[in-house]
Amino acid sequence: MALKHSTPIPAALTQAPLKTIRPRDAVAVYAHPRTQLVRLAEQGVLHRLADGYYVVVPQDMVGRRWIPDLEAAAAGIATTIYHQDDIVVMGLSAARLHGVIPRALATAIVAVPSQHRPIALTDRPAVVHFVKRDTGTLDAERIRTELGPVLVTTPEQTVLDLAHRPSLGDNEADVPTAVAALYSRSDKKRLEGLASEQRRMASLRRAEDWAGIDHES
């Protein structure tokens, strides 16, 4: 049951990218933002993702058990640190958003323009890892999540990224199957072009091996 006497969250906070905020994002609204965000979390209108990171709980979920998917949460956290258009969900996290890894992961991977330490979540045993990349050169598309649209590497880019660094994350055993599934739905000319531009031809050949492509044919 929703708390009737809880203070509504100011519109300035609910309109934050991916509805994710830090205390510093609330300095124009509250004199003591950290204290107020803790109070709003206790009232159930904010959900604490990690130390100093909160997400607005959907109105219809206030007073009920709610936790956003790891990939959406990771993207939300990243948008409080970088501009929303400068972060791209990649690797196994992208594969999960593309639907080729059905089970939940314990590590999220987000490409960002500058280095940042990993952030451990406090609402589940999971970690967000940031990978420094020139995000403007990544082949990406927007995918809708429960927190809003998020930039995610395309199937083609994800194929190359996973084949290039299969150990990035905590589910290396899932990578060949995920790559094969993504390869089957990829535009092969686009994939070849990206591999050439990004100097990832060896990664493409590895991906083709996992996809069962016969190079002799």
MIZATOR-296954 format. One record per atom (N, C-alpha, C, O, CB): residue in three letters; x negated, y negated, z negated. Coordinates in pm, whole numbers, padded with zeros to 5 digits, always signed. Glycine has a CB too. Layout:
ALAXYZ ...
This chain:
MET-00084+00120+00000 MET+00000+00000+00000 MET-00087-00124+00000 MET-00183-00133-00077 MET+00095-00001-00122 ALA-00056-00221+00085 ALA-00137-00341+00095 ALA-00120-00426-00030 ALA-00013-00427-00091 ALA-00100-00421+00220 LEU-00224-00496-00068 LEU-00219-00584-00183 LEU-00148-00713-00146 LEU-00195-00787-00060 LEU-00362-00613-00237 LYS-00034-00742-00212 LYS+00047-00857-00175 LYS-00015-00989-00218 LYS+00009-01093-00157 LYS+00184-00845-00235 HIS-00096-00984-00323 HIS-00149-01107-00378 HIS-00292-01136-00332 HIS-00356-01228-00383 HIS-00143-01102-00530 SER-00342-01058-00238 SER-00479-01081-00192 SER-00485-01209-00109 SER-00390-01245-00040 SER-00530-00960-00109 THR-00597-01276-00117 THR-00616-01399-00041 THR-00642-01365+00105 THR-00728-01283+00135 THR-00733-01483-00100 PRO-00568-01426+00198 PRO-00591-01397+00339 PRO-00734-01435+00379 PRO-00793-01528+00323 PRO-00490-01473+00428 ILE-00788-01362+00474 ILE-00922-01394+00523 ILE-00910-01513+00617 ILE-00825-01512+00706 ILE-00988-01271+00595 PRO-00992-01615+00600 PRO-00988-01732+00689 PRO-01006-01691+00835 PRO-01083-01600+00866 PRO-01096-01834+00649 ALA-00935-01758+00923 ALA-00940-01726+01066 ALA-01082-01731+01120 ALA-01117-01654+01210 ALA-00851-01821+01144 ALA-01164-01821+01067 ALA-01302-01833+01115 ALA-01379-01703+01097 ALA-01470-01674+01175 ALA-01375-01947+01041 LEU-01344-01626+00997 LEU-01413-01498+00973 LEU-01352-01386+01056 LEU-01425-01301+01107 LEU-01408-01462+00824 THR-01220-01385+01070 THR-01156-01278+01147 THR-01190-01288+01295 THR-01178-01190+01369 THR-01004-01283+01128 GLN-01234-01408+01339 GLN-01267-01427+01481 GLN-01415-01402+01510 GLN-01460-01425+01622 GLN-01230-01566+01524 ALA-01489-01354+01412 ALA-01631-01323+01434 ALA-01644-01211+01536 ALA-01556-01125+01544 ALA-01700-01284+01300 PRO-01752-01210+01615 PRO-01772-01102+01712 PRO-01764-00965+01645 PRO-01831-00940+01545 PRO-01907-01118+01783 LEU-01681-00878+01701 LEU-01659-00743+01650 LEU-01615-00744+01503 LEU-01630-00645+01432 LEU-01787-00660+01665 LYS-01561-00858+01460 LYS-01503-00872+01325 LYS-01602-00838+01213 LYS-01562-00797+01104 LYS-01380-00783+01313 THR-01731-00856+01241 THR-01834-00822+01144 THR-01904-00948+01097 THR-01939-01034+01178 THR-01936-00723+01206 ILE-01925-00960+00966 ILE-01980-01083+00908 ILE-02082-01055+00800 ILE-02084-00948+00739 ILE-01867-01169+00851 ARG-02167-01154+00778 ARG-02261-01156+00666 ARG-02225-01275+00579 ARG-02153-01364+00624 ARG-02411-01163+00715 PRO-02274-01281+00455 PRO-02246-01397+00370 PRO-02282-01530+00437 PRO-02210-01628+00421 PRO-02322-01385+00240 ARG-02392-01533+00512 ARG-02432-01660+00575 ARG-02331-01707+00678 ARG-02327-01825+00712 ARG-02569-01644+00641 ASP-02249-01614+00729 ASP-02147-01652+00827 ASP-02028-01721+00760 ASP-01942-01779+00827 ASP-02099-01530+00904 ALA-02024-01714+00627 ALA-01910-01770+00554 ALA-01944-01894+00474 ALA-01864-01939+00392 ALA-01853-01665+00462 VAL-02063-01951+00496 VAL-02104-02067+00416 VAL-02017-02190+00441 VAL-02004-02276+00354 VAL-02249-02101+00446 ALA-01957-02198+00560 ALA-01871-02313+00590 ALA-01732-02296+00530 ALA-01652-02390+00525 ALA-01859-02333+00742 VAL-01705-02175+00484 VAL-01572-02144+00431 VAL-01572-02136+00279 VAL-01479-02183+00213 VAL-01521-02013+00489 TYR-01678-02076+00224 TYR-01685-02057+00079 TYR-01812-02120+00021 TYR-01918-02119+00084 TYR-01682-01907+00045 ALA-01799-02176-00099 ALA-01916-02231-00168 ALA-02009-02119-00213 ALA-02131-02136-00217 ALA-01874-02318-00289 HIS-01951-02004-00248 HIS-02029-01887-00293 HIS-01987-01767-00207 HIS-01914-01680-00253 HIS-02006-01858-00447 PRO-02033-01764-00083 PRO-01984-01664+00012 PRO-02008-01519-00029 PRO-01920-01435-00010 PRO-02046-01686+00143 ARG-02124-01488-00085 ARG-02152-01348-00122 ARG-02049-01299-00224 ARG-01996-01189-00212 ARG-02295-01334-00178 THR-02022-01381-00324 THR-01925-01345-00428 THR-01786-01326-00368 THR-01714-01233-00404 THR-01921-01451-00537 GLN-01749-01416-00277 GLN-01616-01409-00217 GLN-01601-01288-00126 GLN-01495-01226-00123 GLN-01587-01537-00138 LEU-01705-01252-00053 LEU-01696-01135+00035 LEU-01686-01008-00048 LEU-01613-00916-00011 LEU-01818-01128+00128 VAL-01759-01003-00159 VAL-01747-00887-00249 VAL-01603-00877-00299 VAL-01547-00768-00304 VAL-01847-00899-00369 ARG-01544-00990-00337 ARG-01407-00991-00387 ARG-01308-00943-00279 ARG-01218-00865-00308 ARG-01368-01133-00435 LEU-01327-00990-00156 LEU-01239-00949-00047 LEU-01253-00800-00017 LEU-01157-00733+00020 LEU-01268-01032+00079 ALA-01376-00748-00034 ALA-01397-00605-00014 ALA-01327-00525-00125 ALA-01269-00420-00099 ALA-01549-00572-00012 GLU-01332-00577-00247 GLU-01264-00509-00358 GLU-01113-00509-00338 GLU-01044-00417-00383 GLU-01300-00578-00491 GLN-01063-00612-00270 GLN-00919-00620-00242 GLN-00879-00535-00123 GLN-00760-00517-00095 GLN-00878-00764-00219 GLY-00979-00484-00051 GLY-00950-00395+00060 GLY-00926-00463+00193 GLY-00886-00396+00289 GLY-00833-00315+00028 VAL-00950-00594+00202 VAL-00930-00662+00331 VAL-01061-00672+00410 VAL-01059-00699+00530 VAL-00872-00802+00308 LEU-01173-00650+00342 LEU-01302-00632+00409 LEU-01352-00493+00374 LEU-01321-00438+00269 LEU-01405-00742+00366 HIS-01432-00437+00465 HIS-01496-00308+00440 HIS-01647-00330+00442 HIS-01700-00391+00536 HIS-01453-00199+00547 ARG-01715-00283+00341 ARG-01861-00302+00332 ARG-01930-00191+00411 ARG-01921-00073+00377 ARG-01909-00302+00183 LEU-02001-00232+00516 LEU-02074-00137+00599 LEU-02211-00105+00542 LEU-02253+00010+00537 LEU-02089-00192+00740 ALA-02281-00210+00497 ALA-02417-00199+00444 ALA-02438-00318+00352 ALA-02353-00406+00342 ALA-02526-00196+00559 ASP-02550-00320+00286 ASP-02577-00430+00194 ASP-02577-00562+00271 ASP-02665-00586+00353 ASP-02711-00409+00121 GLY-02478-00648+00244 GLY-02471-00778+00310 GLY-02399-00778+00443 GLY-02401-00880+00513 GLY-02607-00829+00329 TYR-02336-00667+00481 TYR-02265-00659+00609 TYR-02123-00608+00585 TYR-02102-00501+00526 TYR-02341-00567+00709 TYR-02026-00685+00631 TYR-01886-00651+00611 TYR-01810-00656+00742 TYR-01847-00729+00834 TYR-01822-00745+00508 VAL-01702-00578+00750 VAL-01616-00581+00868 VAL-01472-00601+00821 VAL-01432-00549+00717 VAL-01631-00450+00952 VAL-01397-00678+00899 VAL-01257-00704+00866 VAL-01175-00577+00888 VAL-01180-00517+00995 VAL-01200-00822+00952 VAL-01100-00538+00787 VAL-01015-00419+00797 VAL-00891-00453+00879 VAL-00828-00556+00855 VAL-00974-00367+00654 PRO-00854-00370+00977 PRO-00732-00396+01054 PRO-00612-00412+00959 PRO-00601-00340+00860 PRO-00705-00280+01155 GLN-00524-00505+00991 GLN-00413-00535+00902 GLN-00332-00411+00865 GLN-00289-00395+00751 GLN-00322-00637+00965 ASP-00310-00324+00963 ASP-00226-00207+00936 ASP-00300-00100+00856 ASP-00241+00001+00819 ASP-00177-00148+01066 MET-00428-00123+00829 MET-00506-00025+00751 MET-00542-00077+00612 MET-00604-00005+00534 MET-00633+00012+00827 VAL-00503-00199+00580 VAL-00532-00254+00448 VAL-00459-00170+00343 VAL-00340-00145+00354 VAL-00491-00404+00438 GLY-00533-00128+00241 GLY-00475-00045+00137 GLY-00482+00103+00168 GLY-00439+00186+00088 GLY-00333-00084+00114 ARG-00537+00137+00285 ARG-00552+00278+00323 ARG-00699+00308+00349 ARG-00780+00216+00363 ARG-00466+00312+00449 ARG-00732+00434+00355 ARG-00869+00476+00381 ARG-00903+00445+00527 ARG-00839+00498+00618 ARG-00889+00628+00350 TRP-01002+00361+00549 TRP-01042+00325+00686 TRP-01193+00306+00692 TRP-01253+00245+00604 TRP-00969+00197+00734 ILE-01251+00360+00797 ILE-01394+00342+00820 ILE-01415+00341+00972 ILE-01370+00433+01040 ILE-01480+00457+00750 PRO-01483+00240+01025 PRO-01501+00234+01171 PRO-01602+00338+01218 PRO-01687+00383+01141 PRO-01547+00094+01214 ASP-01590+00377+01345 ASP-01686+00471+01402 ASP-01827+00412+01390 ASP-01845+00291+01392 ASP-01652+00502+01551 LEU-01925+00501+01379 LEU-02064+00457+01360 LEU-02111+00365+01473 LEU-02176+00264+01446 LEU-02156+00578+01352 GLU-02078+00399+01596 GLU-02128+00321+01709 GLU-02070+00179+01709 GLU-02141+00082+01737 GLU-02093+00391+01841 ALA-01941+00167+01676 ALA-01880+00034+01667 ALA-01939-00044+01551 ALA-01965-00164+01563 ALA-01727+00045+01652 ALA-01959+00023+01438 ALA-02017-00042+01320 ALA-02158-00092+01350 ALA-02194-00203+01311 ALA-02020+00055+01200 ALA-02236-00011+01419 ALA-02374-00049+01453 ALA-02375-00170+01545 ALA-02455-00262+01526 ALA-02448+00068+01519 ALA-02287-00170+01644 ALA-02278-00285+01734 ALA-02235-00409+01657 ALA-02285-00519+01682 ALA-02181-00256+01849 GLY-02141-00393+01564 GLY-02095-00506+01484 GLY-02208-00566+01403 GLY-02225-00687+01399 GLY-01983-00462+01392 ILE-02285-00481+01337 ILE-02399-00528+01258 ILE-02497-00602+01348 ILE-02549-00708+01312 ILE-02469-00410+01186 ALA-02523-00546+01466 ALA-02618-00608+01558 ALA-02571-00747+01602 ALA-02653-00837+01621 ALA-02639-00519+01682 THR-02439-00766+01618 THR-02390-00896+01663 THR-02400-01003+01555 THR-02389-01122+01586 THR-02246-00883+01709 THR-02420-00964+01430 THR-02441-01066+01326 THR-02586-01113+01325 THR-02618-01217+01266 THR-02402-01010+01188 ILE-02674-01037+01390 ILE-02817-01070+01393 ILE-02855-01134+01526 ILE-02936-01227+01530 ILE-02901-00943+01370 TYR-02795-01086+01634 TYR-02824-01135+01769 TYR-02693-01180+01834 TYR-02584-01154+01782 TYR-02894-01026+01856 HIS-02704-01248+01948 HIS-02585-01285+02024 HIS-02518-01159+02077 HIS-02586-01062+02113 HIS-02621-01383+02141 GLN-02386-01159+02082 GLN-02311-01041+02123 GLN-02353-00990+02261 GLN-02353-00869+02284 GLN-02164-01071+02124 ASP-02388-01082+02353 ASP-02425-01040+02488 ASP-02571-00995+02498 ASP-02616-00954+02605 ASP-02401-01154+02585 ASP-02645-01001+02387 ASP-02785-00960+02387 ASP-02807-00824+02324 ASP-02921-00778+02313 ASP-02868-01063+02314 ILE-02699-00758+02281 ILE-02714-00625+02220 ILE-02645-00523+02310 ILE-02536-00548+02362 ILE-02655-00621+02075 VAL-02709-00407+02327 VAL-02655-00302+02413 VAL-02667-00168+02340 VAL-02777-00128+02303 VAL-02728-00298+02551 VAL-02556-00101+02320 VAL-02560+00033+02260 VAL-02624+00127+02362 VAL-02585+00127+02479 VAL-02415+00082+02219 MET-02721+00207+02318 MET-02797+00290+02412 MET-02820+00430+02357 MET-02775+00464+02247 MET-02931+00224+02443 GLY-02891+00511+02436 GLY-02933+00643+02391 GLY-02817+00734+02354 GLY-02713+00735+02420 GLY-03025+00629+02275 LEU-02836+00810+02246 LEU-02732+00903+02202 LEU-02603+00831+02165 LEU-02495+00887+02180 LEU-02782+00983+02084 SER-02615+00707+02115 SER-02495+00633+02079 SER-02413+00600+02204 SER-02290+00607+02203 SER-02532+00504+02004 ALA-02482+00564+02312 ALA-02413+00539+02439 ALA-02350+00669+02489 ALA-02236+00668+02537 ALA-02511+00483+02545 ALA-02423+00778+02478 ALA-02370+00907+02522 ALA-02243+00942+02445 ALA-02148+00997+02502 ALA-02476+01018+02502 ARG-02242+00909+02318 ARG-02122+00936+02238 ARG-02005+00849+02284 ARG-01892+00897+02294 ARG-02150+00913+02088 LEU-02030+00721+02312 LEU-01923+00634+02359 LEU-01874+00674+02498 LEU-01760+00646+02535 LEU-01970+00490+02361 HIS-01961+00740+02575 HIS-01920+00790+02706 HIS-01849+00926+02695 HIS-01805+00982+02795 HIS-02042+00803+02798 GLY-01840+00977+02572 GLY-01762+01098+02548 GLY-01831+01230+02576 GLY-01765+01333+02589 GLY-01643+01093+02627 VAL-01966+01230+02585 VAL-02035+01355+02615 VAL-02098+01418+02491 VAL-02158+01526+02499 VAL-02142+01332+02720 ILE-02085+01352+02376 ILE-02127+01412+02249 ILE-02006+01403+02156 ILE-01975+01296+02103 ILE-02255+01337+02187 PRO-01937+01514+02136 PRO-01812+01510+02060 PRO-01828+01489+01911 PRO-01744+01425+01848 PRO-01738+01634+02082 ARG-01936+01541+01853 ARG-01947+01532+01707 ARG-02012+01402+01663 ARG-02095+01343+01733 ARG-02026+01650+01653 ALA-01973+01358+01543 ALA-02027+01234+01488 ALA-02176+01247+01462 ALA-02224+01354+01427 ALA-01953+01195+01359 LEU-02249+01137+01478 LEU-02393+01135+01457 LEU-02425+01062+01327 LEU-02340+00994+01269 LEU-02465+01068+01576 ALA-02549+01076+01283 ALA-02594+01008+01161 ALA-02689+00893+01192 ALA-02736+00823+01102 ALA-02661+01107+01066 THR-02719+00875+01321 THR-02808+00767+01364 THR-02744+00694+01481 THR-02694+00755+01575 THR-02948+00822+01404 ALA-02748+00562+01474 ALA-02698+00480+01585 ALA-02816+00407+01647 ALA-02907+00363+01576 ALA-02588+00378+01537 ILE-02815+00393+01779 ILE-02924+00328+01851 ILE-02870+00207+01926 ILE-02778+00219+02007 ILE-02993+00427+01949 VAL-02930+00089+01899 VAL-02887-00033+01966 VAL-03009-00104+02023 VAL-03106-00129+01952 VAL-02811-00126+01868 ALA-03003-00138+02151 ALA-03110-00215+02215 ALA-03091-00362+02181 ALA-02980-00415+02193 ALA-03113-00193+02369 VAL-03200-00428+02139 VAL-03194-00568+02098 VAL-03317-00641+02153 VAL-03416-00577+02186 VAL-03187-00581+01942 PRO-03310-00775+02163 PRO-03421-00849+02224 PRO-03546-00864+02139 PRO-03653-00896+02192 PRO-03374-00982+02260 SER-03536-00842+02009 SER-03655-00853+01924 SER-03649-00747+01814 SER-03542-00698+01779 SER-03666-00994+01861 GLN-03765-00713+01761 GLN-03774-00604+01665 GLN-03697-00634+01537 GLN-03693-00749+01492 GLN-03918-00574+01633 HIS-03638-00532+01480 HIS-03568-00545+01352 HIS-03578-00411+01279 HIS-03575-00305+01340 HIS-03417-00588+01372 ARG-03589-00420+01149 ARG-03599-00298+01068 ARG-03468-00218+01077 ARG-03362-00276+01102 ARG-03631-00333+00921 PRO-03474-00087+01055 PRO-03350-00008+01051 PRO-03262-00054+00935 PRO-03313-00103+00834 PRO-03382+00143+01039 ILE-03134-00037+00948 ILE-03040-00072+00842 ILE-02962+00053+00802 ILE-02894+00115+00884 ILE-02943-00187+00887 ALA-02974+00090+00675 ALA-02901+00206+00623 ALA-02760+00162+00585 ALA-02742+00062+00516 ALA-02975+00268+00500 LEU-02662+00238+00629 LEU-02525+00207+00592 LEU-02498+00256+00450 LEU-02562+00350+00402 LEU-02425+00272+00691 THR-02404+00192+00385 THR-02370+00231+00248 THR-02234+00301+00241 THR-02196+00352+00136 THR-02370+00109+00157 ASP-02160+00301+00355 ASP-02029+00366+00353 ASP-02034+00509+00405 ASP-01931+00578+00409 ASP-01931+00286+00436 ARG-02154+00555+00444 ARG-02174+00692+00494 ARG-02324+00716+00504 ARG-02401+00619+00507 ARG-02103+00714+00634 PRO-02368+00840+00508 PRO-02511+00868+00524 PRO-02554+00850+00669 PRO-02562+00947+00744 PRO-02545+01010+00475 ALA-02582+00727+00708 ALA-02617+00697+00846 ALA-02709+00575+00851 ALA-02711+00494+00759 ALA-02491+00673+00931 VAL-02784+00564+00961 VAL-02880+00455+00979 VAL-02863+00395+01119 VAL-02839+00467+01216 VAL-03025+00506+00958 VAL-02876+00263+01126 VAL-02875+00193+01255 VAL-03020+00163+01291 VAL-03090+00094+01217 VAL-02788+00062+01250 HIS-03064+00214+01405 HIS-03199+00186+01454 HIS-03192+00087+01569 HIS-03108+00100+01658 HIS-03271+00318+01498 PHE-03280-00012+01565 PHE-03286-00113+01670 PHE-03409-00089+01757 PHE-03519-00067+01706 PHE-03290-00256+01608 VAL-03389-00092+01887 VAL-03498-00070+01983 VAL-03519-00199+02061 VAL-03427-00248+02128 VAL-03466+00050+02079 LYS-03640-00255+02054 LYS-03669-00379+02125 LYS-03678-00352+02275 LYS-03761-00273+02320 LYS-03800-00443+02074 ARG-03591-00418+02352 ARG-03591-00404+02497 ARG-03548-00536+02560 ARG-03487-00620+02495 ARG-03499-00288+02543 ASP-03579-00552+02687 ASP-03529-00666+02762 ASP-03385-00631+02800 ASP-03360-00576+02908 ASP-03619-00699+02890 THR-03292-00662+02712 THR-03155-00615+02729 THR-03088-00669+02855 THR-02994-00608+02907 THR-03072-00652+02608 GLY-03136-00783+02904 GLY-03078-00840+03025 GLY-03105-00757+03150 GLY-03035-00771+03250 GLY-03131-00979+03046 THR-03206-00670+03144 THR-03238-00587+03260 THR-03173-00449+03254 THR-03182-00372+03349 THR-03389-00571+03272 LEU-03107-00418+03143 LEU-03043-00287+03130 LEU-02913-00282+03209 LEU-02838-00380+03213 LEU-03017-00254+02982 ASP-02888-00169+03272 ASP-02763-00149+03343 ASP-02657-00115+03238 ASP-02660-00007+03178 ASP-02775-00036+03453 ALA-02564-00208+03216 ALA-02469-00191+03106 ALA-02328-00226+03151 ALA-02307-00297+03249 ALA-02509-00277+02987 GLU-02232-00175+03077 GLU-02090-00204+03101 GLU-02022-00221+02966 GLU-02072-00176+02863 GLU-02022-00090+03185 ARG-01907-00286+02967 ARG-01834-00304+02841 ARG-01739-00187+02819 ARG-01662-00147+02907 ARG-01756-00438+02842 ILE-01746-00133+02698 ILE-01657-00025+02659 ILE-01581-00072+02535 ILE-01639-00130+02443 ILE-01735+00108+02631 ARG-01451-00048+02533 ARG-01369-00092+02420 ARG-01389+00001+02301 ARG-01388+00123+02314 ARG-01219-00097+02459 THR-01406-00061+02184 THR-01413+00015+02059 THR-01305-00040+01967 THR-01236-00136+02001 THR-01556+00004+01992 GLU-01290+00020+01851 GLU-01186-00026+01758 GLU-01215-00165+01704 GLU-01125-00230+01649 GLU-01172+00072+01643 LEU-01339-00213+01718 LEU-01374-00348+01672 LEU-01375-00449+01786 LEU-01389-00569+01762 LEU-01508-00346+01604 GLY-01361-00401+01910 GLY-01364-00490+02025 GLY-01456-00435+02133 GLY-01520-00332+02112 GLY-01408-00630+01984 PRO-01464-00502+02249 PRO-01548-00454+02358 PRO-01697-00468+02326 PRO-01741-00568+02269 PRO-01516-00531+02486 VAL-01774-00366+02364 VAL-01916-00360+02332 VAL-01995-00328+02459 VAL-01953-00244+02539 VAL-01944-00253+02222 LEU-02109-00394+02478 LEU-02196-00359+02590 LEU-02264-00226+02562 LEU-02323-00205+02456 LEU-02301-00470+02614 VAL-02254-00136+02659 VAL-02309+00000+02645 VAL-02381+00033+02775 VAL-02334-00003+02882 VAL-02195+00107+02614 THR-02494+00101+02767 THR-02564+00140+02889 THR-02472+00230+02972 THR-02400+00314+02919 THR-02697+00213+02856 THR-02478+00210+03104 THR-02397+00291+03196 THR-02442+00436+03191 THR-02549+00465+03138 THR-02408+00236+03341 PRO-02363+00528+03245 PRO-02408+00667+03251 PRO-02545+00681+03315 PRO-02629+00759+03269 PRO-02307+00751+03328 GLU-02569+00604+03423 GLU-02698+00613+03493 GLU-02814+00568+03402 GLU-02916+00636+03393 GLU-02696+00528+03621 GLN-02796+00453+03336 GLN-02901+00403+03247 GLN-02920+00496+03129 GLN-03033+00517+03084 GLN-02867+00261+03198 THR-02811+00551+03078 THR-02819+00641+02963 THR-02893+00769+02999 THR-02969+00822+02918 THR-02678+00674+02911 VAL-02871+00819+03120 VAL-02944+00936+03167 VAL-03094+00911+03161 VAL-03170+00993+03108 VAL-02902+00973+03311 LEU-03137+00797+03214 LEU-03280+00765+03218 LEU-03336+00744+03077 LEU-03446+00789+03047 LEU-03305+00641+03303 ASP-03259+00675+02992 ASP-03307+00647+02856 ASP-03322+00776+02775 ASP-03422+00795+02706 ASP-03210+00552+02785 LEU-03224+00864+02785 LEU-03230+00989+02708 LEU-03342+01079+02759 LEU-03412+01142+02680 LEU-03095+01063+02717 ALA-03359+01084+02891 ALA-03465+01169+02945 ALA-03603+01112+02914 ALA-03701+01186+02901 ALA-03449+01184+03097 HIS-03611+00979+02902 HIS-03739+00915+02871 HIS-03779+00934+02725 HIS-03896+00959+02696 HIS-03732+00766+02904 ARG-03683+00922+02634 ARG-03712+00938+02490 ARG-03608+01029+02426 ARG-03521+00982+02352 ARG-03714+00800+02418 PRO-03615+01159+02454 PRO-03514+01251+02400 PRO-03517+01263+02248 PRO-03419+01306+02188 PRO-03533+01387+02460 SER-03628+01227+02186 SER-03639+01241+02039 SER-03590+01117+01965 SER-03593+01114+01842 SER-03782+01270+02000 LEU-03546+01014+02038 LEU-03497+00892+01974 LEU-03360+00920+01913 LEU-03263+00943+01985 LEU-03490+00773+02075 GLY-03354+00917+01782 GLY-03231+00954+01713 GLY-03252+01084+01637 GLY-03365+01126+01615 GLY-03114+00967+01812 ASP-03142+01148+01597 ASP-03156+01267+01514 ASP-03091+01390+01576 ASP-03066+01488+01506 ASP-03096+01241+01378 ASN-03063+01386+01706 ASN-02994+01499+01769 ASN-03060+01537+01902 ASN-02993+01547+02004 ASN-02847+01465+01792 GLU-03190+01557+01899 GLU-03262+01589+02024 GLU-03206+01714+02091 GLU-03210+01724+02214 GLU-03411+01608+01995 ALA-03156+01807+02013 ALA-03103+01931+02071 ALA-02982+01906+02160 ALA-02952+01986+02249 ALA-03066+02028+01960 ASP-02911+01794+02136 ASP-02792+01764+02216 ASP-02825+01691+02346 ASP-02739+01678+02433 ASP-02696+01680+02135 VAL-02949+01645+02360 VAL-02983+01558+02472 VAL-02969+01625+02609 VAL-02905+01567+02697 VAL-03123+01507+02456 PRO-03026+01745+02633 PRO-03014+01804+02767 PRO-02869+01821+02813 PRO-02837+01794+02929 PRO-03083+01937+02770 THR-02782+01866+02724 THR-02641+01885+02760 THR-02574+01751+02789 THR-02496+01739+02884 THR-02566+01958+02648 ALA-02605+01651+02707 ALA-02548+01518+02727 ALA-02595+01459+02860 ALA-02516+01401+02934 ALA-02585+01424+02611 VAL-02723+01474+02890 VAL-02779+01422+03015 VAL-02714+01491+03135 VAL-02679+01426+03233 VAL-02933+01442+03018 ALA-02698+01623+03127 ALA-02637+01697+03238 ALA-02495+01648+03263 ALA-02454+01633+03378 ALA-02637+01847+03209 ALA-02420+01623+03155 ALA-02282+01576+03169 ALA-02278+01436+03230 ALA-02195+01408+03317 ALA-02211+01577+03033 LEU-02368+01349+03183 LEU-02372+01212+03237 LEU-02422+01210+03380 LEU-02374+01131+03462 LEU-02460+01124+03149 TYR-02518+01297+03411 TYR-02572+01304+03547 TYR-02461+01340+03646 TYR-02456+01288+03757 TYR-02687+01409+03555 SER-02372+01430+03605 SER-02265+01476+03695 SER-02168+01364+03732 SER-02103+01370+03836 SER-02189+01590+03631 ARG-02157+01263+03646 ARG-02064+01153+03675 ARG-02137+01027+03723 ARG-02075+00923+03743 ARG-01980+01121+03551 SER-02269+01037+03742 SER-02349+00921+03784 SER-02346+00902+03935 SER-02329+00997+04012 SER-02493+00937+03737 ASP-02363+00776+03975 ASP-02383+00742+04116 ASP-02531+00772+04145 ASP-02619+00705+04091 ASP-02344+00590+04148 LYS-02557+00870+04229 LYS-02695+00917+04248 LYS-02783+00811+04313 LYS-02902+00802+04280 LYS-02695+01044+04333 LYS-02729+00731+04403 LYS-02810+00624+04464 LYS-02844+00518+04360 LYS-02957+00468+04356 LYS-02734+00559+04583 ARG-02748+00485+04278 ARG-02772+00386+04172 ARG-02874+00440+04073 ARG-02961+00366+04025 ARG-02640+00351+04099 LEU-02863+00567+04042 LEU-02956+00631+03948 LEU-03098+00628+04003 LEU-03193+00595+03931 LEU-02913+00776+03920 GLU-03112+00662+04130 GLU-03244+00661+04195 GLU-03301+00519+04198 GLU-03420+00499+04174 GLU-03234+00718+04339 GLY-03216+00421+04228 GLY-03261+00282+04233 GLY-03307+00232+04097 GLY-03409+00164+04088 GLY-03151+00194+04285 LEU-03232+00265+03993 LEU-03271+00223+03858 LEU-03402+00288+03817 LEU-03489+00223+03759 LEU-03161+00259+03756 ALA-03416+00416+03848 ALA-03538+00488+03813 ALA-03659+00425+03881 ALA-03767+00416+03822 ALA-03526+00636+03851 SER-03641+00383+04004 SER-03750+00320+04078 SER-03783+00183+04018 SER-03900+00152+03995 SER-03714+00305+04227 GLU-03680+00102+03993 GLU-03700-00033+03938 GLU-03766-00028+03801 GLU-03853-00109+03770 GLU-03566-00106+03929 GLN-03725+00067+03719 GLN-03772+00074+03581 GLN-03891+00169+03563 GLN-03935+00195+03451 GLN-03658+00118+03491 ARG-03940+00220+03673 ARG-04055+00313+03669 ARG-04025+00433+03580 ARG-04104+00470+03492 ARG-04182+00240+03620 ARG-03909+00491+03605 ARG-03866+00606+03526 ARG-03840+00728+03615 ARG-03751+00808+03589 ARG-03738+00571+03446 MET-03920+00741+03722 MET-03899+00854+03813 MET-03924+00988+03743 MET-03854+01085+03769 MET-03990+00842+03935 ALA-04023+00992+03654 ALA-04049+01117+03581 ALA-03930+01151+03492 ALA-03894+01268+03476 ALA-04179+01104+03494 SER-03869+01047+03434 SER-03750+01070+03351 SER-03635+01121+03435 SER-03560+01210+03393 SER-03709+00940+03278 LEU-03620+01066+03556 LEU-03514+01112+03645 LEU-03534+01258+03681 LEU-03438+01335+03682 LEU-03509+01026+03772 ARG-03658+01297+03711 ARG-03684+01437+03747 ARG-03653+01530+03629 ARG-03601+01640+03649 ARG-03832+01455+03791 ARG-03685+01486+03508 ARG-03653+01566+03389 ARG-03501+01580+03375 ARG-03450+01688+03345 ARG-03713+01502+03261 ALA-03431+01471+03399 ALA-03285+01473+03390 ALA-03227+01569+03495 ALA-03133+01643+03467 ALA-03227+01332+03409 GLU-03284+01566+03614 GLU-03236+01655+03720 GLU-03260+01801+03684 GLU-03178+01888+03713 GLU-03305+01622+03854 ASP-03372+01828+03620 ASP-03399+01965+03575 ASP-03292+02010+03475 ASP-03240+02121+03484 ASP-03540+01974+03511 TRP-03260+01921+03380 TRP-03157+01954+03279 TRP-03020+01971+03345 TRP-02937+02049+03299 TRP-03150+01843+03172 ALA-02999+01898+03454 ALA-02870+01907+03525 ALA-02867+02024+03621 ALA-02765+02048+03686 ALA-02842+01778+03601 GLY-02979+02099+03631 GLY-02983+02216+03718 GLY-03000+02184+03865 GLY-02960+02263+03951 GLY-02861+02295+03699 ILE-03059+02067+03894 ILE-03081+02030+04034 ILE-03204+02099+04088 ILE-03310+02093+04026 ILE-03096+01877+04049 ASP-03192+02164+04202 ASP-03304+02234+04265 ASP-03378+02137+04357 ASP-03325+02096+04460 ASP-03254+02358+04345 HIS-03499+02101+04319 HIS-03577+02003+04397 HIS-03625+02059+04530 HIS-03667+01984+04618 HIS-03698+01955+04316 GLU-03618+02190+04545 GLU-03668+02251+04670 GLU-03563+02248+04780 GLU-03593+02263+04899 GLU-03712+02396+04644 SER-03437+02228+04737 SER-03329+02235+04837 SER-03319+02107+04917 SER-03234+02096+05005 SER-03196+02265+04770 
